[in-house]
Amino acid sequence: MVTRNLIKEEIDKVQDSHLEILYRIVKALETPSDPKNFAVTKEIKTSNWKEFIESTYGCMADDPIYRGEQGQYETREAIR
């Protein structure tokens, strides 16, 4: 049987680079027990989304995506 203590032990083994992902998963699994809290949860999710957009917007400005030339390909027999 999985217990909170078992989960906590496993969390200590997670790489630091994955902690943000793990945190988001745990937050996604939380269920508001009171319908009144749903609005608060929705507001938090919205603010998290806005923070994500603000933190990533323009991150590729210095290294834009570039599509190279198509190139020349041999002409093949038509498929029938």
C-alpha positions as CSV (number, residue, x, y, z in Angstrom):
1,M,0.0,0.0,0.0
2,V,1.3,3.4,-0.9
3,T,1.5,5.8,2.0
4,R,2.3,9.5,2.3
5,N,5.6,8.6,4.0
6,L,6.5,6.3,1.1
7,I,5.8,9.1,-1.4
8,K,7.8,11.6,0.6
9,E,10.8,9.2,0.6
10,E,10.6,8.9,-3.2
11,I,10.3,12.6,-3.6
12,D,13.7,13.0,-1.9
13,K,15.2,10.9,-4.8
14,V,13.8,13.2,-7.6
15,Q,16.4,15.3,-9.4
16,D,16.2,19.0,-8.6
17,S,15.6,19.8,-12.3
18,H,12.3,17.8,-12.1
19,L,10.9,19.4,-9.0
20,E,8.9,22.0,-10.8
21,I,7.2,19.3,-12.9
22,L,6.5,17.2,-9.8
23,Y,5.1,20.2,-8.0
24,R,2.7,20.9,-10.9
25,I,1.6,17.2,-10.9
26,V,0.9,17.3,-7.2
27,K,-1.1,20.5,-7.5
28,A,-3.1,19.1,-10.4
29,L,-4.1,16.2,-8.2
30,E,-5.4,18.3,-5.4
31,T,-9.2,18.3,-5.2
32,P,-11.1,21.1,-3.6
33,S,-13.2,19.7,-0.8
34,D,-15.5,22.7,-0.8
35,P,-17.2,23.9,-4.0
36,K,-16.6,27.5,-2.8
37,N,-12.8,26.8,-3.0
38,F,-13.2,25.9,-6.7
39,A,-13.1,29.6,-7.7
40,V,-9.9,30.1,-5.7
41,T,-8.3,27.0,-7.3
42,K,-9.4,28.3,-10.8
43,E,-7.9,31.7,-10.0
44,I,-4.6,30.1,-8.9
45,K,-4.5,28.0,-12.1
46,T,-5.1,31.1,-14.2
47,S,-2.4,33.0,-12.4
48,N,0.0,30.1,-12.8
49,W,-0.7,30.1,-16.6
50,K,-0.1,33.8,-16.8
51,E,3.2,33.5,-14.9
52,F,4.2,30.7,-17.3
53,I,3.4,32.8,-20.3
54,E,5.2,35.9,-18.9
55,S,8.3,33.8,-18.0
56,T,8.6,32.1,-21.4
57,Y,7.3,34.8,-23.7
58,G,10.1,35.9,-26.0
59,C,12.6,33.3,-24.8
60,M,13.5,32.5,-28.4
61,A,14.0,36.1,-29.4
62,D,17.8,35.8,-29.5
63,D,17.7,32.4,-31.3
64,P,14.6,32.4,-33.6
65,I,13.4,29.3,-35.3
66,Y,14.8,29.1,-38.8
67,R,13.6,26.8,-41.6
68,G,16.4,26.0,-44.0
69,E,16.1,25.6,-47.7
70,Q,14.0,22.8,-49.0
71,G,16.8,21.2,-51.0
72,Q,16.8,19.2,-54.2
73,Y,15.3,15.7,-54.2
74,E,15.4,13.1,-56.9
75,T,12.2,12.6,-59.0
76,R,10.7,9.2,-58.3
77,E,8.2,7.1,-60.1
78,A,4.6,8.1,-59.4
79,I,2.6,6.0,-57.0
80,R,-0.5,4.4,-58.7
